[in-house]
Amino acid sequence: MRRCIHSNLLTPLGRTVVGAQALRQPVPEIGPQHRWAVTCSHPLHAPADPGPAVEVAADRLPPLDPSKAGGRGAAASSAQLAKVKPGGDDEPGAFVLWPFLNATDEGVGRATLGEAFPFAVRLDDETSADRVAAVAGQRGVDAQLDLAVLASALPWLGEERGRALLLERWAASGGNLISSKCSAGVLAALVRGFGTLLDDARCDALLGKAVAELLSKKSAQVRHITPMLALLGKSYSNGKAIVPMWAVLRLSRDVLSASKETDMVLEELVAAFEGLVRARETIAEHDLDMMIGEVAVGLARFLRGGHGLKCHLLHARTLQERGLAIRALATLWGLPEVARCGRIPAALASLPGIRWPGGLPPHLDEATVAAAGCALARSGAWAAGRGGFLLAQALHRQTLEPEAAALWLCAVGQSGLALDKATDKPGKALAGTAEELLMGGVEALVNSPGAGGKGRSLVLARALWGLCALKKTDKREELLACLADIDAARYPDEVWALLLEVRQAMSTEESPVEAFAAEAWQQGLKCAAAAQAAALSASGRLEELQAVVQALGTAVAPEGDGEDVQVGDLELVPVLGPYSAALRLGGPGLVLDLDAHESPVNRALRRQQWATLAPEVRVAEIPLSTWDALDRTARVALVRRRILGLEDPIEDDNE
């Protein structure tokens, strides 16, 4: 029998995709430190094409005997495992045996994978950590693999215990394990593990060496670059960036463009997106921002479009899974390029409702939950995604930092609701505290010069945009003054995109705001407008809209009596003040504003400005969530209603 090891052994344990890529190579003969074990595809993480490995049915395995196996929290005994044979007379190849290279590997797998291993029941965190620690001291034949598996087990070991075991193993090896001889998989596992230990200079040095070696690997795959992407925007204790941003992004772009991989664990994908968002929020280079967008679009295919994301959101059951769903939504807010892919806004707007956790899930902060609320509002899914419930829970906790308060102002502003009507139960007393608590966060932001950290300019701009969208005049001038005190050369692109709309809300020809007259601000706003026009043109939605309008012919007949409405000449990307719309129809004096998510926020604030900016035309908005949900026939009907000024039909929920 050919002995095999699993290539995804070094992915974060508990989230292994089994059978998608089987790395087959000879291993030494089975001995005391080489034990056979059975593994199978986890039902939530099964790949689309399992390849040569066959999934194992849990009911084909010998039942556990608690009296012999050590109780409820123990893995199957060696005697029980010995009863399992590869294949079967009735179902040849019904299950497959995988060898673990050493006791550490086997123990970590059995202790942490839980339900993903059919021969082991789920263990609680304390038991898992004890079991992993017990086997971690046993050295196997492959010291590099031992160290990598131990690094992957850090979430279950805990930071202190994991650090001690890693450094002990490193010292025992002579300190020369990380070298060019390490495989990309081992290096990626080390980067992922050491990346959680950023307060120890010894671990920092090892992490830096692992990153340097991984960047030099020409055979890197997508699963190898995601741990480095997850570290973008993070720094060592001395303030030095952990990974070189340009080098990691270039490698990621090249790997993604050449790769045909389609499977990725959601948690790894979300962690990579979070790294891209952190990097985007702290850099002020437009070229670097554009490359971040390219990498994000390359990774977006692993979401499997709006349908894939929707499945993740609806099938989340545990607190950890729901926390991961919130994190996934939060990244969409910072990466509008991803939201444009795969009809994601349409999928979010069609959600039948999500059961969000009542408390704050582990490892999440208030700002992440607020960013998820922004993503729901941006996609027109505030009600469908129960953004009001997330807001109500945040208000109930009363722990809103300025960053979270600014994001919630952005979210409510995009929802089209008033602050006291934005929660899921506007009649309750909690809804009346929304303005007080959120404005309290704005007050703290203004009065604390350090609030917001490196991304202070972004927090200020978000709060300012939210107040303008909600037509709140209090604290506007103070927020703008705080922004003006920050060097404009350090503003991320999102700040300029938000200020582009804020300027129209705060300035008039009779009383312009002084800050917007600065040369640096004028140049930044000009670049933001050009970038949005370019993103709209590159989205592919303009061609779709133009084809639909041309399908209507030269005139549109009204439903009742009256003259036909002439379509007239078509103008692509007409300019209305500082904004670019999709299409102008010369005949009816109509501008179709198809929101292609070229801006970080929706049209809530722009709607208030059209009458002043373009009084000679009528602006009709088409949300992307509506457009992508329709087929060609329905799109023609939608554009016809926009031309005639008719309301959209109200869908019957009972249908």
C-alpha positions in Angstrom: 0.0 0.0 0.0 1.4 3.4 -0.9 1.7 5.6 2.2 0.6 9.2 2.0 0.6 12.4 4.0 -2.0 15.1 3.6 -0.8 18.3 2.0 -3.1 20.5 4.0 -1.7 19.1 7.3 -0.3 22.5 8.1 -3.5 24.6 7.5 -5.1 25.9 10.7 -6.3 22.8 12.4 -10.0 22.4 12.7 -10.5 23.9 9.2 -8.7 21.4 7.0 -10.0 20.8 3.5 -9.3 17.1 3.0 -8.9 15.4 -0.3 -8.6 18.4 -2.5 -4.9 18.2 -2.9 -3.2 15.0 -1.9 0.5 15.1 -1.7 1.7 11.5 -2.2 5.2 10.6 -1.2 6.9 7.6 0.5 7.4 7.9 4.3 9.5 5.7 6.6 8.1 2.5 7.9 5.5 2.6 10.7 7.1 2.6 14.1 6.3 3.9 17.6 6.2 7.4 16.3 4.3 6.7 13.0 0.7 5.8 13.7 -2.1 5.4 11.3 -5.2 7.5 11.7 -8.4 8.1 9.6 -9.4 11.5 8.3 -12.3 12.7 6.2 -13.7 15.8 4.5 -15.5 18.1 6.9 -19.1 18.6 5.6 -18.8 22.4 5.8 -15.4 22.6 4.1 -15.6 19.9 1.5 -13.9 20.9 -1.8 -15.8 21.0 -5.0 -13.6 18.2 -6.5 -12.4 15.8 -3.8 -9.9 14.3 -6.2 -8.5 10.8 -5.7 -9.2 10.7 -2.0 -12.6 9.3 -1.0 -14.6 10.8 1.8 -15.0 8.7 4.9 -18.4 8.0 6.3 -18.4 8.4 10.0 -20.8 5.5 10.4 -18.3 3.1 8.8 -15.9 3.5 11.7 -15.9 1.4 14.9 -18.0 3.0 17.7 -16.2 4.6 20.6 -16.3 2.8 23.9 -16.0 5.5 26.6 -15.0 2.9 29.2 -12.0 1.8 27.1 -11.1 5.0 25.3 -10.9 7.2 28.3 -14.3 8.9 28.5 -16.2 11.4 26.5 -13.2 13.7 25.8 -10.8 11.0 24.6 -9.8 10.0 21.1 -10.2 6.4 19.8 -7.7 3.9 21.2 -5.0 2.3 19.1 -6.9 -1.0 19.3 -10.0 0.6 17.8 -8.0 2.2 15.1 -6.4 -1.2 14.3 -9.8 -2.6 13.5 -10.2 -0.1 10.6 -9.0 -1.5 7.3 -8.6 0.4 4.0 -11.5 -0.2 1.6 -14.1 -2.9 2.1 -15.7 -5.8 0.4 -19.0 -4.0 -0.2 -17.6 -0.6 -1.0 -14.0 -0.7 -2.3 -12.1 2.4 -1.4 -14.9 3.6 1.0 -12.3 5.1 3.2 -8.6 5.8 3.1 -5.9 5.7 5.8 -3.5 8.6 6.3 -0.3 8.2 8.3 0.9 10.9 10.6 4.6 11.4 10.5 4.9 11.6 14.3 3.1 11.6 17.6 3.0 15.4 17.7 1.1 15.5 14.4 -1.3 12.8 15.4 -2.0 14.2 18.8 -2.6 17.7 17.5 -4.9 16.4 14.9 -6.9 14.2 17.2 -7.1 16.9 19.9 -8.2 19.8 17.8 -10.1 18.7 14.7 -13.1 17.5 16.7 -16.0 16.5 14.5 -13.8 16.7 11.4 -12.2 13.5 12.7 -14.8 10.7 12.7 -12.9 8.7 15.3 -12.6 11.5 17.9 -15.4 13.5 19.6 -15.2 17.2 20.1 -13.0 18.3 23.0 -13.4 21.4 25.1 -10.6 24.0 24.8 -8.9 23.1 28.1 -8.8 19.4 27.3 -7.5 20.2 23.8 -4.7 22.3 25.1 -3.6 19.7 27.6 -3.6 16.9 25.0 -1.7 19.0 22.5 0.9 20.0 25.1 1.3 16.4 26.2 2.2 15.2 22.7 4.1 18.4 21.7 7.2 17.3 23.7 7.6 14.1 21.6 10.1 14.7 18.7 9.5 13.0 15.4 11.7 12.2 12.4 11.0 15.6 10.8 11.9 18.5 13.1 10.8 21.1 10.6 7.3 19.6 10.2 7.1 19.2 14.0 7.7 22.9 14.5 5.2 23.8 11.8 2.5 21.6 13.2 3.1 23.0 16.7 2.8 26.5 15.2 -0.5 25.6 13.7 -1.8 24.4 17.0 -1.3 27.8 18.8 -5.0 28.7 18.8 -5.6 25.7 21.0 -2.4 25.9 23.1 -2.8 29.5 24.1 -0.3 32.3 23.7 1.9 31.7 26.7 2.1 27.9 26.5 2.5 27.9 22.7 5.3 30.4 22.9 7.2 28.3 25.5 6.8 25.1 23.5 7.8 26.7 20.2 10.9 28.3 21.7 11.8 25.1 23.5 11.5 23.1 20.3 13.5 25.7 18.4 16.3 25.7 20.9 16.4 21.9 20.9 16.9 21.9 17.1 19.9 24.1 17.3 18.2 27.1 15.8 18.7 26.3 12.2 15.4 24.9 11.1 14.2 27.8 9.0 16.2 27.8 5.8 15.9 27.6 2.1 15.4 23.8 2.5 12.0 24.3 4.1 9.0 23.7 1.9 6.6 26.6 1.2 3.9 24.7 3.2 6.1 24.5 6.3 7.1 28.2 6.0 3.5 29.3 5.6 2.5 27.4 8.7 5.4 29.0 10.6 4.4 32.5 9.4 0.8 31.8 10.5 1.8 30.6 13.9 4.5 33.1 14.7 2.3 35.8 13.5 0.2 35.4 16.6 3.2 36.0 18.9 4.2 39.6 18.2 5.3 40.6 21.7 8.4 38.5 21.9 11.6 39.6 20.2 12.8 36.0 19.8 9.5 35.1 18.0 9.8 38.3 15.9 13.2 37.2 14.6 11.9 33.8 13.6 8.9 35.3 11.9 11.0 37.7 9.9 13.2 34.8 8.7 10.2 32.7 7.8 8.7 35.5 5.8 11.9 36.2 3.9 12.3 32.5 3.0 8.7 32.3 1.9 8.9 35.3 -0.3 11.9 33.7 -2.1 9.9 30.5 -3.0 9.1 30.4 -6.7 6.7 27.5 -6.2 4.4 29.4 -3.7 0.7 28.7 -4.1 -2.3 30.7 -3.0 -2.6 28.8 0.3 1.0 29.9 1.0 0.6 33.6 0.5 -2.6 34.1 2.5 -0.7 34.0 5.9 1.5 36.9 4.7 -1.5 38.8 3.5 -3.1 38.3 6.9 -0.1 40.2 8.4 -0.3 43.3 6.2 -0.7 46.4 8.3 0.7 44.8 11.4 4.0 45.8 13.1 6.5 44.4 15.5 6.8 45.9 18.9 9.5 48.3 17.6 7.0 49.7 14.9 8.6 47.9 12.0 6.2 46.3 9.5 6.2 42.5 9.7 6.0 41.9 6.0 7.2 44.2 3.1 3.9 45.4 1.6 5.1 45.9 -2.0 6.9 42.5 -2.1 3.9 40.6 -0.7 1.4 42.2 -2.9 3.5 41.7 -6.1 3.9 38.0 -5.2 0.3 37.6 -4.4 -0.8 39.2 -7.6 1.5 37.0 -9.7 0.4 33.8 -7.8 -3.3 34.6 -8.1 -3.1 35.4 -11.8 -1.3 32.1 -12.5 -3.2 29.8 -10.1 -6.2 27.7 -11.0 -7.1 26.8 -7.4 -10.7 27.2 -6.4 -10.8 25.9 -2.8 -9.9 27.9 0.3 -10.9 27.8 3.9 -13.2 30.8 4.6 -11.2 31.8 7.7 -8.0 32.0 5.8 -9.7 34.0 3.1 -11.2 36.4 5.6 -7.9 36.9 7.4 -6.3 37.8 4.1 -9.0 40.3 3.3 -8.6 41.8 6.8 -4.9 42.3 6.1 -5.7 44.1 2.8 -8.2 46.3 4.6 -5.6 47.2 7.3 -3.0 48.0 4.7 -5.5 50.2 2.7 -6.5 52.2 5.8 -2.9 53.1 6.7 -1.3 53.9 3.3 -1.6 57.0 1.2 -0.1 55.8 -2.1 -2.7 55.5 -4.9 -0.6 52.9 -6.8 -0.4 50.7 -3.7 -4.1 51.1 -3.1 -4.8 50.0 -6.7 -2.6 46.9 -6.2 -4.5 46.1 -3.0 -7.7 46.2 -5.1 -6.2 43.8 -7.7 -5.2 41.3 -5.1 -8.6 41.5 -3.4 -10.3 40.9 -6.8 -8.0 37.9 -7.3 -9.0 36.4 -4.0 -12.7 37.2 -4.5 -13.2 34.1 -6.6 -12.8 31.9 -3.5 -16.0 33.4 -2.1 -17.8 31.7 -5.0 -19.8 34.8 -5.7 -22.7 36.2 -3.8 -24.3 32.7 -3.6 -21.2 31.3 -1.8 -21.2 34.2 0.7 -24.9 33.9 1.3 -24.5 30.2 2.1 -21.8 31.0 4.6 -24.0 33.6 6.3 -27.1 31.4 6.4 -25.4 28.2 7.5 -23.4 29.8 10.4 -24.6 28.1 13.6 -22.0 28.3 16.3 -20.8 31.6 17.9 -17.4 31.2 16.1 -19.0 30.7 12.7 -21.3 33.7 13.2 -18.3 35.8 14.3 -16.5 34.7 11.1 -19.6 35.8 9.1 -19.4 39.2 10.7 -15.7 39.5 9.9 -16.4 38.5 6.2 -19.0 41.3 5.9 -16.7 43.8 7.5 -14.1 43.2 4.9 -16.6 44.0 2.1 -16.9 47.5 3.5 -13.2 48.1 3.1 -12.9 46.4 -0.2 -15.7 47.6 -2.5 -13.9 45.9 -5.4 -14.8 42.5 -3.9 -18.4 43.7 -3.4 -18.7 44.3 -7.1 -17.8 40.7 -7.9 -20.2 37.8 -8.2 -23.4 39.7 -7.6 -22.6 40.0 -3.9 -24.9 43.1 -3.2 -27.9 41.3 -4.8 -27.2 38.2 -2.7 -27.1 40.2 0.5 -30.2 42.1 -0.3 -32.1 38.8 -0.8 -31.2 37.4 2.6 -34.2 36.0 4.4 -32.8 37.1 7.7 -29.7 36.1 9.8 -29.6 34.9 13.3 -26.8 37.1 14.7 -25.3 36.4 18.2 -26.7 38.4 21.1 -23.2 39.1 22.5 -19.9 40.1 21.0 -18.3 37.0 19.5 -14.8 36.1 20.7 -11.9 38.0 19.0 -14.2 40.6 17.6 -14.3 44.3 18.5 -17.0 46.8 18.1 -15.5 48.4 15.0 -15.6 45.1 13.1 -19.3 44.7 13.9 -20.0 48.3 12.9 -18.1 47.7 9.6 -20.3 44.7 8.9 -23.3 47.0 9.5 -21.8 49.4 6.9 -21.5 46.6 4.4 -25.1 45.6 4.8 -26.3 49.2 4.4 -24.0 49.8 1.4 -25.5 46.8 -0.3 -29.1 47.8 0.4 -29.4 44.9 2.9 -29.9 46.8 6.2 -33.3 45.2 6.8 -32.6 41.8 5.1 -29.3 41.4 6.9 -30.7 42.6 10.3 -28.3 45.5 10.6 -30.7 47.1 13.1 -30.2 44.1 15.4 -26.4 44.5 15.3 -26.8 48.2 16.1 -29.1 47.5 19.0 -26.7 45.1 20.5 -23.8 47.5 20.2 -25.9 50.2 21.9 -26.8 47.8 24.6 -23.2 47.0 25.3 -22.4 50.7 25.6 -18.7 50.2 24.8 -18.5 52.1 21.6 -15.1 53.5 20.8 -14.8 56.5 18.4 -13.9 54.2 15.5 -17.1 52.1 16.0 -19.2 55.2 16.5 -18.0 56.7 13.2 -18.7 53.5 11.4 -22.2 53.2 12.8 -23.0 56.8 11.8 -21.9 55.8 8.2 -24.1 52.7 8.4 -27.2 54.5 9.6 -26.6 57.3 7.1 -26.6 54.8 4.2 -29.6 53.0 5.6 -31.9 56.0 4.9 -33.3 55.8 8.5 -33.1 58.3 11.3 -30.9 57.5 14.3 -33.9 56.8 16.6 -35.5 54.5 13.9 -32.4 52.5 12.9 -32.6 49.6 15.3 -34.7 46.5 14.7 -37.1 47.7 17.4 -37.5 51.4 17.0 -40.3 51.6 19.6 -38.1 50.4 22.4 -36.3 52.7 24.8 -32.9 51.6 23.5 -33.5 53.2 20.1 -33.7 56.6 21.8 -30.2 56.3 23.1 -28.6 55.9 19.6 -28.0 59.5 19.0 -26.6 60.1 22.5 -24.2 57.2 22.4 -23.0 57.8 18.8 -22.6 61.5 19.3 -20.7 60.7 22.5 -18.2 58.8 20.4 -17.9 61.8 18.0 -17.2 64.0 21.0 -14.5 61.7 22.2 -13.0 61.6 18.7 -12.8 65.4 18.6 -11.5 65.9 22.2 -8.8 63.1 22.0 -6.1 63.9 19.5 -4.8 60.3 19.6 -8.2 58.7 19.0 -8.2 56.6 15.8 -4.5 55.9 15.9 -2.8 55.7 12.5 -6.2 55.7 10.8 -7.4 58.9 12.6 -8.0 60.8 9.3 -10.2 57.9 8.1 -12.2 57.8 11.3 -12.8 61.6 11.2 -13.9 61.4 7.5 -16.3 58.6 8.2 -17.9 60.4 11.1 -18.1 63.6 9.1 -19.8 61.9 6.2 -22.3 60.2 8.5 -23.3 63.4 10.1 -23.8 65.1 6.7 -25.9 62.1 5.4 -28.0 62.3 8.6 -28.3 66.1 8.2 -26.7 66.6 11.6 -24.8 69.9 11.9 -23.4 69.5 15.3 -19.6 68.7 15.4 -19.2 69.1 11.7 -16.8 72.0 11.9 -14.8 70.4 14.7 -14.3 67.2 12.8 -13.2 69.1 9.7 -10.8 71.2 11.7 -9.3 68.0 13.1 -8.9 66.7 9.6 -7.2 69.9 8.5 -4.6 69.5 11.3 -3.5 66.2 9.7 -1.0 66.2 6.8 -3.1 65.7 3.7 -0.3 63.6 2.2 -1.1 60.9 4.7 -4.8 60.6 3.7 -5.9 57.2 2.4 -7.9 57.1 -0.8 -11.2 56.5 1.1 -10.8 59.8 2.9 -10.7 61.7 -0.4 -13.7 59.8 -1.6 -15.7 60.8 1.4 -14.6 64.4 1.4 -15.6 64.6 -2.2 -19.2 64.3 -1.0 -18.8 66.2 2.2 -17.6 69.3 0.3 -20.9 69.6 -1.5 -22.8 69.2 1.7 -20.8 71.8 3.7 -19.8 74.3 1.0 -21.7 76.7 -1.2 -20.6 79.3 -3.7 -21.5 82.0 -1.2 -19.7 80.5 1.8 -17.0 78.0 0.8 -15.1 76.1 3.5 -11.5 77.2 3.8 -10.0 73.8 4.2 -11.3 72.6 0.8 -9.6 75.5 -0.9 -6.1 74.2 0.0 -4.1 73.1 -3.0 -3.4 69.6 -1.6 -7.1 69.1 -0.9 -8.1 70.3 -4.4 -5.6 67.8 -5.9 -6.8 64.9 -3.7 -10.5 65.6 -4.5 -9.7 65.7 -8.2 -7.9 62.4 -8.1 -10.8 60.8 -6.1 -13.3 62.0 -8.8 -11.1 60.6 -11.6 -10.7 57.3 -9.8 -14.4 56.8 -9.3 -15.1 57.6 -13.0 -12.4 55.0 -14.0 -13.9 52.4 -11.7 -17.4 52.9 -13.1 -16.1 52.6 -16.6 -14.1 49.4 -15.8 -17.0 47.8 -13.9 -18.7 46.5 -17.1 -22.1 47.8 -15.9 -22.1 50.7 -18.4 -22.1 48.3 -21.4 -25.0 46.4 -19.8 -27.0 49.5 -19.2 -26.4 50.9 -22.7 -27.5 47.6 -24.3 -30.7 47.7 -22.3 -31.5 51.3 -23.3 -30.8 50.5 -26.9 -33.2 47.5 -26.7 -36.0 50.0 -25.8 -35.6 51.6 -29.2 -35.8 55.3 -30.0 -39.0 56.0 -28.1 -40.8 54.6 -25.0 -44.5 54.4 -25.0 -46.3 55.4 -21.8 -48.7 53.0 -20.1 -51.8 55.2 -20.6 -52.6 57.9 -23.1 -49.9 60.4 -24.0 -47.0 60.9 -26.3 -44.1 58.6 -26.6 -41.0 59.6 -24.7 -38.0 60.0 -27.1 -34.8 58.5 -25.8 -32.6 60.9 -27.7 -28.8 60.9 -27.8 -26.9 58.8 -25.2 -23.9 60.2 -23.3 -21.8 57.7 -21.3 -20.4 58.8 -17.9 -21.8 62.3 -17.8 -20.4 64.6 -15.2 -22.7 66.2 -12.6 -20.7 68.5 -10.4 -17.8 66.5 -8.9 -19.6 63.1 -9.7 -19.8 60.8 -12.6 -23.1 59.2 -13.5 -23.7 56.2 -15.8 -25.8 57.5 -18.7 -27.6 60.6 -19.9 -30.6 60.3 -22.1 -31.0 63.5 -24.2 -34.7 63.2 -25.0 -36.3 63.1 -21.5 -33.6 65.0 -19.8 -32.8 62.0 -17.7 -29.6 60.8 -16.1 -29.4 57.2 -15.0 -27.1 56.8 -12.0 -26.2 53.1 -11.8 -24.4 52.6 -8.5 -21.5 50.2 -9.4 -19.9 50.5 -5.9 -17.2 52.7 -7.3 -17.5 54.7 -4.1 -17.1 53.4 -0.5 -20.6 54.8 0.3 -24.0 54.6 -1.4 -25.9 57.5 -2.8 -27.6 58.7 0.4 -25.7 62.0 0.5 -25.6 62.6 -3.2 -29.4 62.3 -3.4 -29.6 65.4 -1.3 -27.4 67.3 -3.7 -28.8 66.5 -7.1 -31.3 69.4 -7.1 -28.5 71.9 -6.6 -25.9 70.3 -8.8 -28.1 69.4 -11.8 -31.4 71.3 -11.6 -31.9 70.9 -15.4 -32.1 67.1 -15.4 -33.9 64.3 -13.4 -31.5 61.8 -11.8 -32.8 58.3 -11.5 -30.8 55.9 -9.3 -30.3 52.2 -10.0 -28.8 50.3 -7.1 -26.4 47.5 -8.0 -28.2 45.1 -5.7 -31.3 45.6 -7.8 -29.6 45.6 -11.2 -27.6 42.3 -10.6 -30.7 40.5 -9.4 -32.6 40.9 -12.7 -32.4 39.2 -16.0 -32.3 41.1 -19.3 -36.1 41.3 -19.6 -36.5 42.6 -16.1 -33.8 45.1 -16.6 -35.5 46.5 -19.7 -38.7 46.9 -17.6 -36.7 48.6 -14.9 -35.1 51.2 -17.2 -38.5 51.8 -18.9 -39.9 52.7 -15.5 -37.0 55.0 -14.8 -37.6 56.8 -18.1 -41.3 57.2 -17.5 -40.8 58.2 -13.8 -42.9 55.2 -12.5 -42.4 53.5 -9.2 -41.1 50.0 -8.9 -43.7 47.4 -8.1 -43.8 46.2 -4.4 -42.9 42.6 -4.1 -45.4 40.4 -2.2 -43.6 38.6 0.6 -46.1 35.8 0.4 -45.3 34.9 -3.1 
